Amino acid sequence: MISGRPHVSYETTYVLASIPSLALLTDERSWTYLRRPEDAKEEERLETLRKWQGQWDRSTKGRWTHRLIPNIRESVERKHGEVNYQLIQLLFGHGYFKRHSQRYDKTINAQCPTCPHMVVDPEHVFFHCLRFDEERKRLNDHCQEEIRTENIIGLMLTSESNWQVVASFAHAVVTRLKNEEITRKR
């Protein structure tokens, strides 16, 4: 559904899929059924979003994704944009990032080959790494603003065009990281 990996937390998966947990949905539907007024459905959805946001804020998992998507409601109520494999790599912070790969292979050197004293993690790669300056410049020019951890989701939600440009940027970055990893393993 979201092209995630099996070791991704449930909390993060729910946020990226824009679907509350089954427990929250069950409560919402039960209360909506018991109340029956026309406005109950909308009120109960808002209550579900409030509870879900509280769970998301208190969770110890998916903290990288929480930095990018601190407000669930904005993401859930978006009018455009679908996630794909490469965009998920950015949003989960898993995949071809050497820092993440070190969790499974202690022999991997997580140092960036281009930027001295930096590790290859999603924040460095997407927002700072010199290897991707050209792609990042095109993205910044399109969005008319410098992308940062704190604003990338807001920029994506501003327009479908912005969403597509960020998705293209993620595709270019992840594809290059993947190719580097394949070359490294040879």
Backbone as a chain_set.jsonl record, in Angstrom:
{"seq": "MISGRPHVSYETTYVLASIPSLALLTDERSWTYLRRPEDAKEEERLETLRKWQGQWDRSTKGRWTHRLIPNIRESVERKHGEVNYQLIQLLFGHGYFKRHSQRYDKTINAQCPTCPHMVVDPEHVFFHCLRFDEERKRLNDHCQEEIRTENIIGLMLTSESNWQVVASFAHAVVTRLKNEEITRKR", "coords": {"N": [[0.819, -1.205, 0.0], [1.954, 1.263, 0.77], [4.491, 0.95, -0.097], [6.398, 0.24, 1.789], [8.919, -1.098, 4.017], [9.283, -4.235, 5.783], [10.149, -3.775, 8.431], [9.28, -1.344, 9.308], [7.73, 0.909, 11.545], [4.431, 0.476, 12.905], [3.077, 2.804, 13.615], [4.215, 4.785, 11.965], [3.613, 3.752, 9.463], [0.791, 3.924, 9.438], [0.472, 6.717, 9.458], [1.689, 7.501, 7.019], [0.081, 6.133, 5.246], [-2.216, 7.446, 5.653], [-4.283, 6.5, 7.272], [-6.07, 5.893, 10.133], [-5.384, 3.821, 13.045], [-6.863, 0.558, 13.459], [-8.113, 0.298, 15.948], [-8.669, 2.988, 16.632], [-10.373, 3.679, 14.495], [-12.481, 1.9, 14.961], [-13.488, 2.806, 17.423], [-14.295, 5.37, 16.588], [-16.322, 4.797, 14.696], [-18.115, 3.383, 16.279], [-18.932, 5.305, 18.186], [-20.048, 7.174, 16.435], [-22.185, 5.708, 15.411], [-23.715, 5.322, 17.729], [-24.445, 7.932, 18.359], [-25.769, 9.091, 16.135], [-26.719, 11.683, 15.103], [-26.542, 14.016, 12.353], [-24.215, 15.569, 12.361], [-22.477, 14.064, 13.814], [-20.667, 12.3, 12.57], [-18.631, 13.902, 11.428], [-17.723, 15.225, 13.75], [-16.82, 13.035, 15.257], [-14.775, 12.132, 13.591], [-12.977, 14.238, 13.823], [-12.35, 13.956, 16.527], [-11.119, 11.443, 16.441], [-8.867, 12.112, 14.901], [-7.658, 13.872, 16.711], [-7.032, 12.156, 18.879], [-5.354, 10.369, 17.532], [-3.297, 12.089, 16.752], [-2.244, 12.701, 19.263], [-1.262, 10.163, 20.024], [0.674, 9.85, 18.024], [2.401, 11.971, 18.602], [3.379, 11.144, 21.094], [4.628, 8.728, 20.58], [7.556, 6.679, 20.417], [8.63, 5.792, 18.171], [9.364, 6.139, 14.639], [10.413, 8.739, 14.509], [11.873, 10.319, 12.706], [10.076, 10.542, 10.579], [8.064, 11.842, 11.965], [9.266, 14.304, 12.401], [9.159, 15.299, 9.818], [6.428, 15.133, 9.237], [4.693, 16.497, 11.347], [2.078, 17.18, 11.848], [-0.662, 15.352, 11.622], [-3.258, 15.696, 10.583], [-3.103, 17.601, 8.466], [-1.713, 16.123, 6.552], [-3.383, 13.884, 6.176], [-5.716, 15.044, 5.187], [-5.013, 15.945, 2.719], [-5.329, 16.993, -0.688], [-4.151, 16.052, -2.937], [-1.505, 14.084, -4.398], [0.35, 11.154, -4.256], [2.095, 8.58, -2.571], [5.206, 7.06, -3.434], [7.674, 4.489, -4.015], [10.274, 5.714, -3.853], [9.727, 8.174, -2.667], [8.783, 7.283, -0.25], [11.16, 6.353, 0.838], [12.41, 8.738, 1.546], [10.496, 9.731, 3.388], [10.276, 7.703, 5.352], [12.906, 7.312, 6.016], [14.373, 5.069, 5.692], [16.164, 2.534, 3.889], [18.407, 3.114, 1.314], [20.281, 4.499, 2.805], [23.31, 4.886, 4.319], [23.649, 5.112, 7.09], [21.309, 3.974, 8.083], [21.588, 1.41, 7.002], [23.711, 0.442, 8.474], [22.604, -0.604, 10.747], [22.062, -3.193, 10.154], [24.289, -4.204, 8.951], [27.266, -4.101, 10.177], [29.7, -3.589, 9.03], [29.574, -1.595, 7.216], [30.596, 1.598, 6.173], [29.422, 4.599, 7.205], [30.051, 7.139, 6.438], [29.8, 10.055, 4.421], [30.723, 10.091, 1.026], [31.343, 12.465, -0.192], [30.951, 14.717, 1.464], [32.861, 15.815, 4.023], [33.101, 14.391, 7.277], [30.386, 13.894, 7.603], [27.46, 11.862, 7.937], [25.738, 9.433, 5.958], [22.621, 9.87, 6.024], [19.014, 10.281, 5.926], [18.396, 13.029, 6.335], [20.827, 14.403, 5.839], [21.336, 13.575, 3.156], [19.022, 14.388, 1.629], [18.743, 17.105, 2.244], [21.22, 18.428, 2.5], [23.553, 17.279, 1.291], [26.281, 17.596, -0.893], [26.425, 16.172, -3.258], [23.929, 16.202, -4.38], [23.264, 18.769, -4.994], [22.612, 20.068, -7.428], [20.124, 18.927, -8.23], [18.666, 19.614, -5.949], [18.732, 22.381, -6.127], [17.14, 22.838, -8.399], [14.717, 21.939, -7.361], [14.335, 23.755, -5.201], [14.196, 26.134, -6.678], [11.842, 25.687, -8.163], [9.928, 25.501, -6.099], [10.24, 27.955, -5.02], [11.485, 28.467, -2.658], [13.744, 27.515, -0.095], [14.111, 24.128, 0.526], [13.559, 22.432, 3.569], [13.802, 20.336, 6.459], [11.684, 21.046, 8.1], [9.838, 22.263, 6.407], [9.266, 20.82, 4.086], [7.078, 19.027, 3.719], [4.906, 20.764, 3.988], [5.376, 22.376, 1.717], [5.003, 20.44, -0.259], [2.304, 19.916, 0.064], [1.178, 22.25, -0.75], [0.767, 22.434, -3.526], [-0.086, 20.341, -6.334], [1.845, 20.312, -8.263], [4.171, 21.019, -6.824], [4.28, 18.763, -5.195], [4.831, 16.765, -7.094], [7.337, 17.597, -8.036], [8.937, 17.326, -5.744], [8.644, 14.578, -5.395], [9.919, 13.705, -7.742], [12.499, 14.623, -7.223], [13.111, 13.042, -4.969], [13.042, 10.566, -6.245], [15.236, 10.782, -8.036], [17.369, 11.054, -6.207], [17.203, 8.711, -4.571], [17.447, 6.712, -6.511], [20.04, 7.175, -7.401], [21.478, 6.664, -5.022], [20.843, 3.974, -4.726], [22.071, 2.87, -7.009], [24.743, 3.46, -6.385], [25.03, 1.817, -4.164], [24.72, -0.716, -5.319], [26.988, -0.756, -6.952], [28.959, -0.588, -4.955], [28.65, -3.081, -3.715], [29.588, -4.804, -5.602]], "CA": [[0.0, 0.0, 0.0], [2.814, 2.433, 0.811], [5.831, 0.537, -0.531], [7.283, 0.244, 2.945], [9.661, -2.303, 4.338], [8.622, -4.939, 6.881], [10.575, -3.353, 9.754], [8.794, 0.01, 9.56], [6.777, 0.903, 12.657], [3.012, 0.621, 12.572], [2.696, 4.211, 13.756], [4.649, 5.489, 10.76], [2.845, 3.208, 8.346], [-0.551, 4.514, 9.482], [0.554, 8.129, 9.084], [1.963, 7.629, 5.582], [-1.08, 5.616, 4.499], [-3.343, 8.331, 5.999], [-5.343, 5.659, 7.809], [-5.912, 5.658, 11.573], [-5.341, 2.42, 13.449], [-8.164, -0.11, 13.538], [-8.712, 0.627, 17.248], [-9.233, 4.336, 16.542], [-11.516, 3.642, 13.573], [-13.572, 1.179, 15.622], [-14.079, 3.761, 18.372], [-14.976, 6.432, 15.827], [-17.562, 4.288, 14.099], [-19.04, 3.03, 17.364], [-19.514, 6.537, 18.716], [-20.886, 7.756, 15.385], [-23.408, 4.9, 15.367], [-24.495, 5.573, 18.945], [-24.93, 9.318, 18.383], [-26.658, 9.192, 14.979], [-27.013, 12.973, 14.452], [-25.82, 14.25, 11.101], [-22.893, 16.14, 12.606], [-21.677, 13.128, 14.611], [-19.589, 11.714, 11.781], [-17.544, 14.874, 11.335], [-17.193, 15.429, 15.101], [-16.073, 11.845, 15.652], [-13.535, 12.107, 12.813], [-12.072, 15.2, 14.455], [-11.901, 13.332, 17.773], [-10.16, 10.408, 16.046], [-7.634, 12.796, 14.513], [-7.061, 14.409, 17.934], [-6.434, 11.021, 19.598], [-4.267, 9.858, 16.706], [-2.201, 13.053, 16.865], [-1.637, 12.49, 20.577], [-0.472, 8.927, 19.949], [1.808, 10.127, 17.139], [3.33, 12.836, 19.33], [3.966, 10.401, 22.224], [5.325, 7.53, 20.126], [9.014, 6.737, 20.354], [9.008, 5.266, 16.85], [9.07, 6.995, 13.492], [10.704, 10.136, 14.852], [12.254, 11.051, 11.497], [8.831, 10.849, 9.879], [7.364, 12.848, 12.782], [9.881, 15.612, 12.11], [8.663, 15.749, 8.522], [4.96, 15.206, 9.289], [4.278, 16.624, 12.739], [0.63, 17.371, 11.905], [-1.325, 14.284, 10.867], [-4.466, 16.17, 9.893], [-2.724, 18.209, 7.184], [-1.34, 15.056, 5.628], [-4.557, 13.043, 5.913], [-6.728, 15.794, 4.438], [-4.456, 16.483, 1.478], [-6.19, 16.825, -1.862], [-3.366, 15.535, -4.049], [-0.247, 13.441, -4.088], [0.443, 9.763, -3.829], [3.46, 8.191, -2.232], [5.789, 5.979, -4.223], [8.795, 3.844, -3.338], [11.361, 6.646, -3.588], [9.246, 9.16, -1.705], [8.726, 6.572, 1.029], [12.515, 6.315, 1.379], [12.594, 10.035, 2.199], [9.579, 9.909, 4.512], [10.598, 6.724, 6.39], [14.308, 7.373, 6.394], [14.932, 3.724, 5.56], [16.534, 2.224, 2.517], [19.787, 3.159, 0.849], [21.064, 5.42, 3.614], [24.322, 4.068, 4.992], [23.399, 5.123, 8.534], [20.267, 2.968, 8.317], [22.13, 0.089, 6.656], [24.619, 0.01, 9.538], [21.825, -1.361, 11.732], [22.022, -4.583, 9.714], [25.62, -4.601, 8.497], [28.196, -3.252, 10.941], [30.916, -3.323, 8.258], [29.339, -0.452, 6.32], [31.06, 2.912, 6.596], [28.304, 5.508, 6.964], [30.536, 8.464, 6.075], [29.466, 10.531, 3.077], [31.923, 10.128, 0.189], [31.551, 13.815, -0.703], [30.934, 15.726, 2.517], [33.675, 15.351, 5.15], [32.552, 14.31, 8.631], [28.928, 13.761, 7.588], [26.991, 10.508, 7.708], [24.699, 9.323, 4.94], [21.295, 9.634, 6.58], [18.076, 10.99, 5.048], [18.488, 14.487, 6.461], [22.004, 14.862, 5.103], [21.2, 13.323, 1.72], [17.983, 15.178, 0.969], [18.744, 18.532, 2.539], [22.529, 19.065, 2.612], [24.656, 16.635, 0.586], [26.761, 18.292, -2.091], [26.197, 15.339, -4.45], [22.585, 16.438, -4.917], [23.023, 20.219, -5.051], [21.958, 20.463, -8.682], [18.718, 18.513, -8.133], [18.059, 20.398, -4.877], [18.557, 23.748, -6.634], [15.943, 22.825, -9.25], [13.573, 21.814, -6.454], [14.182, 25.036, -4.512], [13.74, 27.119, -7.663], [10.438, 25.414, -8.462], [9.099, 25.805, -4.914], [10.557, 29.338, -4.671], [11.836, 28.453, -1.243], [14.7, 26.455, 0.217], [13.489, 23.022, 1.251], [14.146, 22.069, 4.854], [13.045, 19.291, 7.15], [10.479, 21.625, 8.687], [8.866, 22.812, 5.45], [9.125, 20.045, 2.849], [5.713, 18.506, 3.593], [4.051, 21.926, 3.708], [5.56, 22.738, 0.311], [4.377, 19.393, -1.075], [0.855, 20.03, 0.186], [0.754, 23.515, -1.354], [0.251, 22.21, -4.881], [0.266, 19.059, -6.949], [3.101, 20.535, -8.966], [5.235, 20.896, -5.823], [4.347, 17.352, -4.793], [5.497, 16.021, -8.16], [8.747, 17.984, -8.097], [9.6, 16.674, -4.607], [8.685, 13.142, -5.713], [10.975, 13.534, -8.75], [13.757, 14.805, -6.509], [13.311, 11.818, -4.179], [13.342, 9.494, -7.205], [16.608, 10.959, -8.518], [18.296, 10.812, -5.106], [17.171, 7.301, -4.164], [17.99, 5.922, -7.62], [21.499, 7.322, -7.372], [21.964, 5.927, -3.845], [20.707, 2.546, -5.031], [23.128, 2.521, -7.963], [26.0, 3.484, -5.64], [25.043, 0.622, -3.312], [24.962, -1.863, -6.205], [28.398, -0.656, -7.328], [29.744, -0.899, -3.754], [28.576, -4.515, -3.433], [30.328, -5.544, -6.637]], "C": [[0.859, 1.264, 0.0], [4.251, 2.116, 0.423], [6.832, 0.56, 0.606], [7.987, -1.078, 3.119], [9.05, -2.947, 5.571], [9.012, -4.459, 8.273], [10.179, -1.918, 10.08], [7.723, -0.053, 10.643], [5.343, 1.067, 12.15], [2.589, 2.083, 12.612], [3.013, 4.993, 12.478], [3.855, 5.028, 9.546], [1.455, 3.823, 8.294], [-0.529, 5.973, 9.012], [0.757, 8.265, 7.578], [0.827, 7.096, 4.72], [-2.312, 6.484, 4.728], [-4.552, 7.559, 6.505], [-5.105, 5.491, 9.311], [-5.879, 4.162, 11.875], [-6.758, 1.859, 13.531], [-8.864, 0.214, 14.858], [-9.359, 2.013, 17.218], [-10.453, 4.372, 15.625], [-12.726, 2.951, 14.199], [-14.28, 2.098, 16.619], [-14.878, 4.83, 17.647], [-16.319, 5.948, 15.303], [-18.581, 3.898, 15.157], [-19.72, 4.274, 17.916], [-20.418, 7.212, 17.693], [-22.221, 7.019, 15.328], [-24.312, 5.207, 16.559], [-25.118, 6.967, 18.954], [-25.979, 9.582, 17.312], [-26.951, 10.59, 14.415], [-26.114, 13.167, 13.225], [-24.4, 14.773, 11.33], [-21.969, 15.192, 13.369], [-20.483, 12.587, 13.836], [-18.381, 12.648, 11.715], [-16.894, 15.11, 12.706], [-16.351, 14.238, 15.548], [-14.774, 11.715, 14.861], [-12.519, 13.079, 13.421], [-11.515, 14.642, 15.769], [-10.885, 12.224, 17.488], [-8.825, 11.042, 15.68], [-6.913, 13.364, 15.739], [-6.354, 13.294, 18.717], [-5.213, 10.486, 18.848], [-3.051, 10.774, 16.804], [-1.487, 12.889, 18.202], [-0.768, 11.242, 20.609], [0.799, 9.147, 19.139], [2.855, 10.974, 17.866], [4.043, 12.095, 20.458], [4.794, 9.191, 21.796], [6.834, 7.737, 20.136], [9.522, 6.251, 18.996], [8.671, 6.28, 15.762], [9.387, 8.458, 13.733], [11.183, 10.95, 13.653], [10.994, 11.461, 10.74], [8.048, 11.903, 10.646], [7.958, 14.233, 12.564], [9.349, 16.176, 10.797], [7.158, 15.998, 8.548], [4.526, 15.312, 10.75], [2.759, 16.704, 12.893], [-0.071, 16.358, 11.001], [-2.471, 14.813, 10.02], [-4.147, 16.783, 8.531], [-2.418, 17.153, 6.141], [-2.551, 14.226, 5.212], [-5.563, 13.755, 5.003], [-6.19, 16.373, 3.128], [-5.361, 16.137, 0.291], [-5.454, 16.216, -3.047], [-2.16, 14.781, -3.506], [-0.379, 12.013, -3.594], [1.904, 9.465, -3.519], [3.914, 7.07, -3.161], [7.024, 5.475, -3.478], [9.881, 4.846, -2.944], [10.952, 7.705, -2.563], [9.149, 8.543, -0.309], [10.114, 6.507, 1.66], [12.818, 7.619, 2.127], [11.758, 10.103, 3.473], [9.832, 8.928, 5.657], [12.024, 6.892, 6.906], [14.984, 6.016, 6.368], [15.385, 3.542, 4.121], [18.017, 2.331, 2.28], [20.632, 4.192, 1.581], [22.037, 4.595, 4.451], [24.105, 4.028, 6.502], [22.35, 4.07, 8.889], [20.809, 1.571, 8.064], [23.078, -0.448, 7.721], [23.889, -0.793, 10.614], [21.873, -2.853, 11.427], [23.376, -5.115, 9.273], [26.643, -3.653, 9.12], [29.473, -2.935, 10.169], [30.775, -2.112, 7.341], [29.859, 0.829, 6.959], [29.976, 3.923, 6.222], [28.742, 6.91, 6.557], [30.169, 8.811, 4.633], [30.751, 10.606, 2.254], [32.266, 11.533, -0.303], [31.718, 14.86, 0.396], [31.71, 15.224, 3.736], [32.915, 15.411, 6.475], [31.029, 14.252, 8.688], [28.566, 12.304, 7.335], [25.857, 10.535, 6.693], [23.416, 8.875, 5.625], [20.318, 10.476, 5.758], [18.17, 12.51, 5.15], [19.667, 15.025, 5.673], [21.784, 14.738, 3.596], [20.204, 14.271, 1.065], [18.134, 16.685, 1.157], [20.11, 19.208, 2.499], [23.606, 18.521, 1.685], [24.994, 17.349, -0.729], [26.506, 17.504, -3.371], [24.88, 15.673, -5.13], [22.236, 17.923, -4.999], [22.258, 20.642, -6.296], [20.454, 20.134, -8.638], [17.979, 19.349, -7.083], [17.818, 21.841, -5.327], [17.32, 23.828, -7.522], [14.67, 22.759, -8.395], [13.301, 23.143, -5.745], [13.662, 26.114, -5.456], [12.265, 26.924, -7.975], [9.539, 25.851, -7.307], [9.264, 27.254, -4.457], [10.853, 29.49, -3.184], [12.838, 27.33, -1.034], [14.007, 25.36, 1.016], [14.293, 22.732, 2.512], [13.281, 20.968, 5.45], [11.689, 19.83, 7.597], [9.442, 22.074, 7.66], [8.567, 21.923, 4.242], [7.696, 19.522, 2.667], [4.746, 19.646, 3.307], [4.156, 22.368, 2.259], [4.886, 21.716, -0.603], [2.853, 19.537, -1.073], [0.303, 21.302, -0.452], [0.158, 23.317, -2.741], [0.673, 20.84, -5.387], [1.596, 19.162, -7.687], [4.284, 20.408, -8.0], [5.407, 19.45, -5.397], [5.143, 16.558, -5.822], [6.988, 16.339, -8.241], [9.523, 17.352, -6.942], [9.713, 15.172, -4.863], [9.77, 12.846, -6.751], [12.357, 13.674, -8.127], [14.088, 13.55, -5.701], [13.69, 10.659, -5.096], [14.799, 9.583, -7.667], [17.624, 10.599, -7.425], [18.357, 9.325, -4.756], [17.74, 6.407, -5.26], [19.513, 5.99, -7.625], [22.104, 6.567, -6.185], [21.923, 4.422, -4.091], [21.82, 2.1, -5.971], [24.502, 2.513, -7.291], [26.139, 2.231, -4.771], [25.326, -0.628, -4.147], [26.437, -1.897, -6.609], [29.303, -1.047, -6.151], [29.775, -2.402, -3.492], [29.334, -5.352, -4.45], [31.75, -5.552, -6.258]], "O": [[0.535, 2.231, -0.689], [5.135, 2.953, 0.604], [8.003, 0.872, 0.392], [7.679, -2.057, 2.439], [8.362, -2.271, 6.336], [8.272, -4.709, 9.224], [10.696, -1.339, 11.036], [6.901, -0.969, 10.653], [5.085, 1.7, 11.126], [1.838, 2.547, 11.754], [2.187, 5.758, 11.979], [3.473, 5.839, 8.702], [0.988, 4.204, 7.221], [-1.404, 6.406, 8.263], [0.072, 9.057, 6.931], [0.631, 7.553, 3.594], [-3.338, 6.289, 4.076], [-5.696, 7.908, 6.212], [-4.052, 4.999, 9.717], [-6.296, 3.344, 11.056], [-7.728, 2.607, 13.658], [-10.083, 0.388, 14.882], [-10.469, 2.192, 17.719], [-11.451, 5.02, 15.94], [-13.863, 3.372, 13.988], [-15.509, 2.162, 16.656], [-15.998, 5.156, 18.04], [-17.334, 6.627, 15.456], [-19.784, 4.066, 14.952], [-20.938, 4.296, 18.095], [-21.454, 7.767, 18.059], [-23.272, 7.649, 15.208], [-25.527, 5.335, 16.41], [-26.204, 7.157, 19.502], [-26.983, 10.241, 17.583], [-27.418, 10.66, 13.278], [-25.06, 12.542, 13.104], [-23.489, 14.449, 10.568], [-20.79, 15.497, 13.547], [-19.399, 12.433, 14.398], [-17.245, 12.222, 11.925], [-15.67, 15.185, 12.814], [-15.291, 14.413, 16.149], [-13.773, 11.24, 15.396], [-11.333, 12.761, 13.516], [-10.341, 14.839, 16.082], [-9.902, 12.083, 18.215], [-7.771, 10.565, 16.101], [-5.684, 13.338, 15.796], [-5.22, 13.466, 19.164], [-4.179, 10.19, 19.446], [-1.919, 10.306, 16.925], [-0.259, 12.933, 18.262], [0.333, 11.261, 21.158], [1.874, 8.685, 19.522], [4.054, 10.719, 17.753], [5.202, 12.391, 20.748], [5.587, 8.683, 22.588], [7.322, 8.841, 19.893], [10.721, 6.302, 18.722], [7.82, 7.152, 15.936], [8.695, 9.332, 13.211], [10.927, 12.153, 13.587], [10.872, 12.608, 10.31], [7.427, 12.773, 10.035], [7.23, 15.225, 12.543], [9.117, 17.379, 10.677], [6.671, 16.959, 7.952], [4.048, 14.337, 11.329], [2.216, 16.342, 13.937], [-0.071, 16.491, 9.777], [-2.631, 14.416, 8.866], [-4.843, 16.514, 7.552], [-2.818, 17.276, 4.983], [-2.719, 13.905, 4.036], [-6.185, 13.125, 4.147], [-6.849, 17.202, 2.5], [-6.057, 15.122, 0.288], [-6.076, 15.897, -4.06], [-1.847, 14.837, -2.317], [-1.114, 11.716, -2.653], [2.818, 10.024, -4.126], [3.116, 6.247, -3.609], [7.366, 5.998, -2.417], [10.357, 4.821, -1.809], [11.743, 8.082, -1.698], [9.406, 9.213, 0.691], [10.241, 6.594, 2.881], [13.409, 7.601, 3.207], [12.265, 10.492, 4.525], [9.625, 9.279, 6.819], [12.309, 6.646, 8.078], [16.05, 5.836, 6.957], [15.018, 4.323, 3.243], [18.805, 1.697, 2.981], [21.603, 4.704, 1.023], [21.626, 3.71, 5.202], [24.358, 2.998, 7.129], [22.491, 3.359, 9.884], [20.523, 0.647, 8.825], [23.233, -1.662, 7.857], [24.513, -1.585, 11.319], [21.742, -3.68, 12.329], [23.59, -6.326, 9.224], [26.85, -2.54, 8.637], [30.257, -2.092, 10.607], [31.759, -1.658, 6.756], [29.598, 1.108, 8.129], [29.653, 4.079, 5.045], [27.899, 7.783, 6.352], [30.223, 7.962, 3.744], [31.759, 11.128, 2.73], [33.376, 11.76, -0.784], [32.529, 15.777, 0.272], [31.259, 14.299, 4.412], [32.185, 16.364, 6.747], [30.444, 14.539, 9.732], [29.268, 11.596, 6.614], [25.12, 11.515, 6.579], [23.154, 7.683, 5.786], [20.754, 11.309, 4.964], [18.034, 13.203, 4.142], [19.529, 15.992, 4.924], [22.02, 15.688, 2.85], [20.517, 14.891, 0.048], [17.693, 17.459, 0.307], [20.178, 20.437, 2.467], [24.513, 19.271, 1.323], [24.124, 17.654, -1.545], [26.384, 18.088, -4.447], [24.729, 15.45, -6.331], [21.064, 18.291, -5.065], [21.358, 21.48, -6.223], [19.62, 20.976, -8.973], [16.83, 19.744, -7.284], [16.818, 22.452, -4.951], [16.538, 24.773, -7.415], [13.682, 23.436, -8.677], [12.158, 23.599, -5.697], [12.798, 26.91, -5.088], [11.515, 27.897, -8.045], [8.511, 26.495, -7.52], [8.512, 27.726, -3.603], [10.519, 30.494, -2.555], [12.786, 26.309, -1.72], [13.394, 25.624, 2.05], [15.523, 22.779, 2.52], [12.168, 20.714, 4.991], [10.672, 19.147, 7.482], [8.275, 22.248, 8.01], [7.687, 22.255, 3.448], [7.163, 19.574, 1.559], [3.857, 19.505, 2.467], [3.148, 22.699, 1.635], [4.271, 22.083, -1.604], [2.199, 19.306, -2.09], [-0.903, 21.417, -0.669], [-0.835, 23.953, -3.093], [1.657, 20.262, -4.926], [2.372, 18.207, -7.724], [5.283, 19.763, -8.321], [6.528, 18.962, -5.252], [6.023, 15.774, -5.467], [7.805, 15.451, -8.488], [10.647, 16.891, -7.136], [10.747, 14.565, -4.585], [10.466, 11.836, -6.643], [13.277, 12.929, -8.466], [15.215, 13.057, -5.747], [14.564, 9.859, -4.759], [15.51, 8.578, -7.685], [18.617, 9.922, -7.691], [19.442, 8.751, -4.658], [18.445, 5.442, -4.964], [20.189, 4.981, -7.828], [23.132, 5.905, -6.331], [22.841, 3.692, -3.717], [22.442, 1.061, -5.748], [25.333, 1.656, -7.591], [27.223, 1.659, -4.657], [26.088, -1.498, -3.725], [27.058, -2.96, -6.604], [30.294, -1.753, -6.335], [30.807, -2.941, -3.091], [29.684, -6.498, -4.171], [32.577, -6.116, -6.975]]}, "num_chains": 1, "name": "protein.A"}
